[in-house]
Amino acid sequence: MSPEISLALVEQEHHEASKFGEQFSWELSAIDAGSQLFNVRLDSPVDQEPYWLEFRFGDYPDKPYLIDLFYPPTGERATPRCYPKGPDSFFHPNALICHPCSRRAYREMAGPHQDWNLADWRRMAGGMDRLVGILNGIYFRISNVEYYNGRMASAPGR
């Protein structure tokens, strides 16, 4: 997929997610077209914990977003402190989002799903095949006490 096409699609999805997320105070950074990335901050209404996500979109939509969580107070990336804890493997203990919408879950990225076909990601992702659906799915999990149990690992001094 050409970078120009990826950028045009992501700009459209970014705008849609920004508008939808206003009701939940989602914070989407500007898109860095050169690096093909943007960040999102979602705060859990359960405990007010902030979660920062980085979305890389090279080869999007042929491939899903490359999603990483990071923790600005310590500079950590893809560690348990960056991730919420829940009752299922959506927030995988290996510090990745384990869902077809996340490129890290596939064998091509050394993910746990050797059986998933990256070319078929949109069909497998169901309603999480666009940015607003992905963010809504994540936000649902950090907003629902049945799916959210704080961070996988606590921050120092907490």
N, C-alpha and C positions, 0 to 999 in steps of 0.2 A: 504494500500500500504506500502510495506516495505521501511524504510528509505534509504536503499541502491539503490532500484529501483528509488525512487523519486530523489535522488542525481544524479544518472547517467543520467536521463532524463533532469534534470535542468542543469547539466553541458553542455550537448549538446545544449540546448536552449540558455544558457548564452553565449556560444562561438558564436553561430549564431547571436545573438543580438549584441554582441560586435563588430563583423565584420561589420554587416549592419550599426550599429550606428556610426561607425567611420566618415562617411560622415556628420553627424550632431553633432559631438563632444559629443555623449552620454558617460557618465562615469559610468561604472559598477564596483562595488567593487568586491573583491574576494568573493567567496562563503564561508560562515561559515558553514561547514558541520555539526558540533555539534549542533548548534542552528537552522540549516536548514533555513538560511536567507542570503540575500544579499541586497545591496542598489544600487540605480541608481540615477544619477543626470541628469536632462534634463534642458537645458536653453532655454527660449523662445526667438526666434529671433526677436519677435515683440518689446519687451522691456528689453531684457537680464535678466529677472527675473529667478533665479534658482529654480527648484523644485526638492525635494528629495523624493524618494519613497523607501519604505522598502517592500521587497517581502519575505514572509514566505512560505515555500513549504512543510510542513508536509502533508502527504496524497495526494500529487500531483502525478499523474494527475487525481486521482479519484475525488478530489475536486480542484476547481480553487485556484490560488494563493491567499493568504491573503495579500492584498495590503493596506498599510497605507502611507499617506504622513506625513512628519515631517518637522520642521523648525529649523535647527541647531542653528541659531543666538540666539534664545530664548529658545530652548529646547522643544518647543511645539510639540505635536503630535495630529493629527486628530482634528485640530481646523480650522476655516475658514481661518486663516492666512496661513495655510499650503497648501491650495487648490486654483487652478485657478478658475476664474469666467467665465461662458459661458452662452449662450442663452438657453441651454437645461439642463436636469438634470443629464448628464453624471458625472459632478462634483457636487454631491448632496449637498444641503445646510446643511445637517446633517453631513458634513465632511466625505464623503466616495465616492468611485467611484461606481456609480450606473450602472452597466453593468454585464452581466453574467460571465465575466472573473474575477470578484472580489468577493471573498467569503463574504465580509462584506455586500453585497447587499441582501443576502438571509436571510430568516426567522430564520435559525439556528444560525445566528450571530446577531439577532435582527435587521436585515436590513428591508428596506421598501417593499421588494418583497416576500410577503407571498405566492404568486401564482407561484413562480419559483421553479423548481425541481432541487435541487443541483446535483443529479445524472445525469441530462441531460445537464449540463452546457456547454459542448463542442459543442453540436449541436446548442444551443441557442447563443453561443458566436460568431458564424460565423467566420470571419477572425481573431478574437481576441482570439484564442484558444491556442496560443503559445506565448512565451515571446516577440519575435520580433514583432508580430502582436499587442500585447497589448501596447508595448512601441511606436510603430508607430502610433497607434490610439491616444494615449495621446499626443505624439509630434505633430501630425497633429492639435489637438485642441489648443495647446499653440503656434502654428506657424501661424495660420490662423486668420486674424482680424475679420472674421465673427463668429468665435467660441471662441475667447479669449478676455476677458475684464479685464486683470490684475488679481490681487489676490482678493479673496473673501473679505479679510480684509487686510488693510494696516499694514505694519510693523511700529513700533514706529520710529518717526523721518522722515518718508517718506511722 
